[in-house]
């Protein structure tokens, strides 16, 4: 017996609706019938505006303005200027954050300094705030209502130095960077109830916190989950911190340095200070001549007592030991890469999406396989004459079905066409290419390759900051013919007018990052791009890359044909 979706009771429908994103929900059900229209007005909504088209952004903002009751349904809001320049500013010109009376979670990415005052003037009381890729978040944090805040993502511990009495209730914290001394001496002073902590860089290249009161080295007895993306100190410093977190259950850490690969010291630390540790994911890199120390991580303590399976490997310069599955999304293979597997050989590289591969390695027997690869970069690892890549050899290393992006910017010019022609028929999701602009004239002469570009490629990255992507107007015109269907573009033009030539000819562009000589366009003025804003229906942002190079980032909407 079959059942129609509309015959389900309201409670089940509302439960199902929560699995749709907000755009799918309203485009699919809002005008389908009266019952569905009423039901979706009772669903808690997450509004994530990251990575959407400007056309969809404009349409939904109009819908949101004309239906203010929807604003009360939104409990999570994600705004981003990354790849959507101007989004935050234009959203906040139409709405204030206090319009969303039930907002609990707020995420802001690439906030520009001039937008901070508009944000702080309407900040609601939140339970979660995430701020990413901002030069200075002090001002924003000073005005944040923190009475309900339990989750926080900020630049550093400095960001809350004036709000210490208000950080008591924070349970989950993410920061960009800090010193190890500040972890040891101040973290639990600032956040005594902390249960989950994620820091991207623990590095000596940060400036220290200044405290009038001597450090008390408070214990982090509530901390259960710790993630350190890169620890740039010796084992002794981590050991001091570990002694303050006796109830830690999950640890993920990556580090570079010979002192971190002493397996016996890790075993002692776990048995004495981290007795509650159940989940341990690590990646330790050392000098390749230290590889003989890594075998100890495959003793019974690791795989039998704790079920932490590991393997180690080496390449031309380094050796590394890691838990299985490999904890990073990035992996680099050169001609001397060699694996030393442990007992668990299944799903070792399932998390790796970005692989850099030596051309010469493709033709040799390789013990690596990457089933979920998205980005492939092929490099030249020697001075020998290139042997053309056989697709059968490449398939033994990567799953071409999952491949979306190929980077040949550092490949050999004469073999680039052959490599791409080999990959295209076997990689149905290949839509993004990164290439050296100096190679464009060569690939443009290959008719078959140009057909693939026209039909398949939706994103092109052809940037060298010191080199125009196009030799002349004719080459730019040829590029626009070959890549007429691209939606995203990164390139460099000789003069500002070249930006508008590209916009005129590439009608499907939705985002663009285009560099141009700064001397042809004063940094202090944006008049030229402002004048064209209505014509091309874009939001834009200009920044200096260097003394002589500027970059305009554009988020482009639908244009009148």
C-alpha positions in Angstrom: 0.0 0.0 0.0 1.3 3.5 -0.9 0.7 6.6 1.1 0.7 10.1 -0.2 2.9 12.7 1.5 0.0 15.0 2.1 -2.0 12.4 4.0 0.6 12.3 6.8 -0.5 13.9 10.1 0.7 17.5 10.9 3.2 16.4 13.6 5.1 14.1 11.2 5.0 16.7 8.4 6.5 19.4 10.6 9.2 16.9 11.7 10.0 16.2 8.0 10.0 19.9 7.1 12.9 20.5 9.6 15.2 18.4 7.3 14.7 20.9 4.4 16.8 24.0 4.1 14.8 27.2 4.2 15.0 27.9 0.5 13.8 24.3 -0.5 11.1 24.5 2.1 9.4 27.7 0.9 10.0 27.1 -2.9 8.5 23.6 -2.6 5.6 24.0 -0.1 4.7 27.6 0.5 2.2 27.8 -2.4 1.5 24.2 -2.9 -1.7 24.3 -0.8 -3.2 26.2 2.2 -2.4 23.5 4.7 1.3 23.3 3.8 1.6 27.1 3.7 0.3 27.2 7.3 2.3 24.3 8.5 5.7 25.7 7.4 4.9 28.8 9.5 5.4 26.6 12.6 8.8 25.1 11.7 12.0 26.4 13.4 14.2 27.7 10.6 18.0 27.9 10.0 18.8 30.7 7.5 22.2 29.9 6.0 23.1 32.5 3.4 26.6 31.2 2.8 27.4 30.0 -0.8 24.0 31.0 -2.2 23.6 33.0 -5.4 22.9 36.7 -5.2 19.7 36.1 -7.2 18.4 33.7 -4.6 19.6 36.1 -1.8 17.6 39.1 -3.4 14.5 37.0 -3.9 14.5 35.6 -0.4 15.1 39.0 1.2 12.0 40.3 -0.6 10.0 37.3 0.6 11.3 37.8 4.1 10.4 41.5 4.1 6.9 40.9 2.9 6.3 38.0 5.4 7.7 39.3 8.7 6.1 36.4 10.6 8.9 34.2 9.0 11.5 36.3 10.8 10.1 35.0 14.1 10.7 31.4 13.0 14.4 31.9 12.4 16.6 30.6 15.3 19.9 30.3 13.4 21.4 32.9 11.0 24.6 32.5 9.0 25.8 35.6 7.1 29.0 35.6 5.0 31.0 38.0 2.9 33.2 35.1 1.7 32.5 34.5 -2.0 29.5 36.8 -1.6 31.0 40.2 -1.1 28.7 42.7 0.6 26.2 40.2 1.8 26.3 41.1 5.5 26.1 44.9 4.8 23.1 44.5 2.4 21.3 42.1 4.7 21.6 44.5 7.6 20.4 47.4 5.5 17.1 45.5 5.1 16.8 43.9 8.5 18.2 44.4 12.0 19.2 41.4 14.1 16.6 42.3 16.6 13.9 41.7 14.0 14.6 38.0 14.6 13.2 37.8 18.1 13.9 34.0 18.5 17.4 34.1 17.2 19.8 31.9 19.2 22.7 31.1 16.9 24.5 33.8 14.9 27.5 33.2 12.5 29.4 36.0 10.8 32.2 35.3 8.3 34.5 37.9 6.8 33.0 40.8 8.6 34.3 44.2 7.4 35.2 46.8 9.9 32.6 49.3 8.7 29.8 46.8 9.3 30.6 46.3 13.0 28.7 49.4 14.3 25.5 48.2 12.4 25.9 44.7 14.0 26.5 46.0 17.5 23.6 48.4 17.4 21.1 45.5 17.1 22.8 42.4 18.7 20.2 40.3 20.4 20.9 38.0 23.4 22.3 34.8 21.9 23.2 31.3 23.1 25.8 30.8 20.3 28.0 33.3 18.4 30.6 32.5 15.7 32.9 35.2 14.2 35.3 34.1 11.5 37.9 35.9 9.4 37.7 39.3 11.0 40.7 41.5 11.7 39.4 42.7 15.1 36.5 41.5 17.0 37.1 43.4 20.3 34.5 46.1 19.4 31.9 43.6 18.6 32.5 41.5 21.7 32.3 44.6 23.9 28.7 45.2 22.9 27.5 41.6 22.9 24.8 40.6 25.4 26.3 37.5 27.1 23.8 36.5 29.7 22.6 33.5 27.6 25.8 32.8 25.6 27.1 29.2 25.9 28.9 28.7 22.5 31.4 31.2 21.3 33.8 31.3 18.3 36.3 34.3 18.3 39.8 35.3 17.2 41.6 34.8 20.5 41.4 35.1 24.3 42.2 38.7 23.9 38.8 39.2 22.4 37.1 38.8 25.7 39.7 40.4 28.0 37.2 43.1 29.0 34.3 40.7 29.5 35.7 38.1 32.0 32.8 38.3 34.5 30.4 37.5 31.6 32.2 34.4 30.2 31.3 32.1 33.1 28.6 30.2 31.3 30.6 29.5 28.1 30.6 25.7 27.5 31.9 25.5 23.9 34.8 27.7 22.7 36.6 28.1 19.4 39.5 30.4 18.8 42.0 31.0 16.1 45.3 31.2 18.0 47.0 31.6 21.3 50.2 31.0 23.2 50.6 27.7 25.2 51.3 29.8 28.3 47.8 31.4 28.0 46.3 27.9 27.8 48.1 26.8 30.9 47.7 30.0 32.9 44.5 31.7 31.7 42.1 29.5 29.7 40.1 28.1 32.7 40.4 31.4 34.5 38.4 32.9 31.6 36.1 29.9 31.0 35.7 27.8 34.2 32.7 25.8 32.8 34.4 25.0 29.5 33.4 21.5 28.1 34.6 21.7 24.5 37.6 23.7 23.2 38.9 24.0 19.6 42.0 26.1 18.8 43.5 26.3 15.3 47.0 27.4 16.2 48.8 27.1 19.5 51.9 29.0 18.5 54.7 31.2 20.1 54.0 33.8 17.3 51.1 35.3 19.2 51.2 38.1 21.7 50.6 37.2 25.4 47.7 38.1 27.6 48.4 40.7 30.2 47.0 40.0 33.7 47.5 42.1 36.8 46.8 39.1 39.0 49.3 36.3 39.0 48.2 33.2 37.1 46.5 30.5 39.3 46.6 27.6 36.8 43.0 26.7 37.2 41.9 23.1 36.5 39.7 22.4 33.5 37.7 19.7 35.3 34.7 20.1 32.9 36.7 19.9 29.7 35.7 16.7 27.8 36.6 17.6 24.1 39.8 19.2 22.9 40.9 19.9 19.3 44.2 21.6 18.4 44.7 21.9 14.6 48.4 22.7 14.9 50.5 22.7 18.1 53.8 24.5 17.6 55.5 23.6 20.9 57.4 20.7 22.4 55.8 17.8 24.2 56.7 19.2 27.6 54.4 22.2 27.1 51.4 20.0 26.1 52.1 17.8 29.1 51.8 20.7 31.4 48.4 21.6 29.9 47.2 18.0 29.9 47.7 17.8 33.7 45.0 20.4 34.0 42.3 18.5 32.1 41.9 15.1 33.9 38.4 14.4 32.6 39.2 14.8 28.9 37.5 12.1 26.8 38.3 13.2 23.2 41.5 14.6 21.9 42.4 15.6 18.3 45.8 17.1 17.8 48.3 17.8 14.9 51.9 18.8 15.5 55.3 19.1 13.9 58.5 18.4 15.8 60.6 15.5 16.9 59.7 15.7 20.6 56.0 14.9 19.9 56.8 11.5 18.4 57.9 9.8 21.7 55.3 7.1 22.0 56.4 6.1 25.5 55.9 9.6 26.8 52.4 9.7 25.3 51.6 6.3 27.0 52.8 7.6 30.4 50.8 10.9 30.0 47.6 9.0 29.1 48.0 6.5 31.9 48.7 9.2 34.6 46.9 12.4 33.5 44.4 11.5 30.8 42.9 8.4 32.2 39.4 9.2 30.9 40.6 9.5 27.2 38.5 7.4 24.9 38.9 9.1 21.5 42.4 10.0 20.3 43.1 11.4 16.8 46.5 12.7 15.9 49.0 13.5 13.2 52.6 14.0 14.2 55.2 15.1 11.6 59.0 14.9 12.2 62.3 14.8 10.3 62.4 11.7 8.0 65.5 10.3 9.7 63.4 10.0 12.9 61.1 7.4 11.3 62.4 4.5 13.4 60.7 6.1 16.5 57.3 5.8 14.9 56.9 2.0 15.0 56.3 2.3 18.8 52.8 3.8 18.0 51.8 0.4 16.7 52.4 -1.5 20.0 49.6 -3.3 21.8 49.0 -0.2 24.0 47.6 1.6 21.0 45.7 -1.0 19.0 44.8 -3.6 21.6 44.2 -1.7 24.9 42.7 1.4 23.3 41.7 0.4 19.7 43.6 3.4 18.4 44.9 2.1 15.1 47.8 3.9 13.5 50.2 3.8 10.6 53.2 5.9 9.7 54.8 7.0 6.4 57.7 9.0 5.0 58.4 11.2 1.9 61.4 13.1 0.6 61.7 15.4 3.6 59.4 14.2 6.5 58.0 11.3 8.3 54.6 11.2 10.0 52.5 9.0 12.2 48.7 9.2 12.3 45.6 7.5 13.6 43.4 5.7 11.1 41.4 7.0 9.4 43.9 9.7 8.5 42.6 12.8 10.4 43.4 15.5 7.8 41.6 16.4 4.5 45.0 17.1 2.8 47.7 14.7 1.7 50.8 15.1 -0.4 52.6 12.3 -2.2 56.0 12.5 -3.8 58.3 10.0 -5.5 59.7 8.8 -2.2 56.4 8.4 -0.4 56.2 5.1 1.5 53.6 3.7 3.9 54.1 1.5 6.9 50.5 0.3 7.6 49.2 -1.0 10.9 46.5 -3.6 11.5 43.6 -1.6 10.2 43.9 -1.3 6.4 40.3 -0.3 5.7 39.1 3.3 5.1 42.5 4.8 5.9 42.2 7.8 3.6 38.4 8.2 3.5 38.6 11.7 4.9 41.2 13.0 2.4 39.6 15.4 -0.2 42.7 17.3 -1.4 45.7 15.3 -2.9 48.9 16.7 -4.3 50.6 14.0 -6.4 54.0 13.7 -8.1 53.7 13.0 -11.8 56.4 10.3 -11.6 54.6 8.4 -8.8 51.6 7.7 -11.0 53.7 5.3 -13.1 55.0 3.4 -10.2 53.4 0.9 -7.9 51.6 3.0 -5.3 50.2 1.8 -1.9 47.8 4.8 -1.5 44.2 5.1 -2.6 41.9 8.1 -2.1 38.2 7.2 -2.5 36.7 10.6 -1.7 39.1 13.0 -3.5 37.7 16.3 -4.7 40.9 18.3 -5.5 43.9 16.9 -7.4 47.1 18.8 -8.0 49.8 17.2 -10.1 53.4 18.3 -9.7 56.7 17.6 -11.4 59.1 15.9 -9.0 62.1 15.4 -11.2 63.9 16.6 -14.3 63.3 13.6 -16.5 61.2 13.8 -19.7 57.5 13.4 -18.8 55.8 10.2 -19.6 52.2 10.7 -20.5 49.8 9.8 -17.7 47.9 6.6 -18.2 44.4 6.9 -16.9 44.5 3.3 -15.7 47.4 4.1 -13.4 45.7 7.2 -12.1 42.6 5.2 -11.2 44.6 3.0 -8.9 45.4 6.0 -6.8 42.3 8.2 -6.8 38.5 7.8 -7.4 37.9 9.9 -10.4 34.1 9.8 -9.9 34.4 12.1 -6.9 36.9 14.5 -8.5 35.6 18.1 -8.9 38.8 20.2 -9.1 42.1 19.8 -11.0 45.1 22.1 -10.3 47.6 22.0 -13.1 49.1 25.4 -12.4 52.5 23.8 -11.5 52.4 21.1 -14.1 54.5 20.9 -17.3 53.1 23.0 -20.1 53.4 20.5 -22.9 51.7 17.7 -21.0 48.8 19.7 -19.5 46.5 19.1 -22.5 47.1 15.4 -22.5 46.5 15.1 -18.8 43.2 17.0 -18.9 42.0 15.1 -21.9 42.7 11.8 -20.1 40.8 12.9 -17.0 37.7 14.6 -18.4 36.0 11.4 -19.8 36.4 9.6 -16.5 35.6 12.4 -14.1 31.9 13.3 -14.5 31.9 15.9 -11.7 35.1 17.7 -12.8 33.9 21.4 -13.0 36.7 23.5 -11.6 40.2 24.1 -13.0 43.2 26.0 -11.7 45.8 26.7 -14.3 48.8 28.8 -15.1 47.7 31.8 -17.3 50.9 31.3 -19.3 49.5 28.0 -20.5 46.2 29.3 -21.7 47.3 29.9 -25.3 48.5 26.2 -25.5 45.2 24.7 -24.2 43.1 27.1 -26.3 44.6 25.5 -29.5 43.1 22.1 -28.6 39.6 21.8 -30.0 38.5 18.8 -28.0 39.7 20.3 -24.7 37.9 23.6 -25.5 34.7 21.6 -25.9 35.1 20.1 -22.5 35.8 23.5 -21.0 32.7 25.0 -22.6 30.4 22.1 -21.6 31.7 21.2 -18.2 33.8 23.9 -16.4 32.0 26.2 -14.1 34.9 27.7 -12.1 38.3 28.9 -13.3 41.2 30.0 -11.2 43.9 31.5 -13.4 45.8 33.9 -11.2 49.4 35.0 -10.9 49.5 38.3 -8.9 52.5 39.5 -10.8 51.2 38.5 -14.2 48.1 39.4 -16.2 46.0 36.3 -17.1 45.6 37.6 -20.6 48.2 38.8 -23.0 45.9 41.1 -24.9 42.3 41.8 -25.8 42.1 39.0 -28.3 43.2 36.4 -25.8 40.6 37.7 -23.3 38.0 37.4 -26.0 39.1 33.8 -26.7 38.9 33.0 -23.0 35.3 34.2 -22.8 34.3 32.1 -25.8 35.9 28.9 -24.4 34.6 29.4 -20.8 31.3 31.1 -21.6 29.4 29.0 -19.0 31.6 29.6 -16.0 30.0 30.9 -12.8 33.1 31.7 -10.8 36.3 33.3 -11.9 39.6 34.3 -10.3 42.0 36.1 -12.6 44.3 39.2 -13.2 43.7 41.9 -15.8 46.0 44.6 -17.2 43.6 47.5 -16.4 40.3 48.2 -14.6 38.3 48.2 -17.9 39.2 44.5 -18.4 36.9 43.7 -15.4 33.9 45.1 -17.2 34.8 43.4 -20.5 34.7 40.1 -18.6 31.4 40.9 -17.0 29.9 41.8 -20.4 31.0 38.6 -22.0 30.6 36.1 -19.1 26.9 36.4 -18.5 26.6 33.5 -16.1 29.2 34.8 -13.6 28.0 34.8 -10.0 31.2 35.5 -8.2 34.5 37.0 -9.3 37.8 37.9 -7.7 39.8 40.0 -10.2 43.2 41.6 -9.6 44.4 44.8 -11.4 47.2 47.3 -11.2 46.6 49.6 -8.3 48.1 52.6 -10.0 45.3 52.5 -12.6 42.7 52.7 -9.8 43.3 54.7 -6.6 42.8 52.6 -3.4 40.9 55.5 -1.8 38.1 55.5 -4.3 35.6 53.0 -5.5 33.7 55.4 -7.8 34.3 53.4 -11.0 32.8 50.2 -9.6 30.1 52.1 -7.8 28.9 53.7 -11.1 28.5 50.2 -12.7 26.7 48.6 -9.7 23.2 48.9 -11.1 24.2 47.9 -14.6 25.9 44.6 -13.6 23.8 44.0 -10.4 26.7 43.2 -8.2 27.9 43.9 -4.6 31.7 44.6 -4.5 34.6 45.0 -2.2 38.1 46.4 -3.1 41.3 45.6 -1.1 45.0 46.0 -1.6 47.0 42.9 -2.3 50.3 44.8 -2.5 51.6 48.3 -3.1 50.9 47.9 -6.8 48.1 45.3 -7.0 44.5 45.7 -5.9 41.6 43.1 -6.0 37.9 43.6 -6.5 35.6 40.8 -5.2 32.1 40.8 -6.7 28.9 38.9 -5.9 26.8 39.2 -9.1 23.1 38.8 -9.5 20.9 38.2 -12.5 21.3 40.7 -15.3 18.8 42.0 -17.8 19.6 40.4 -21.2 
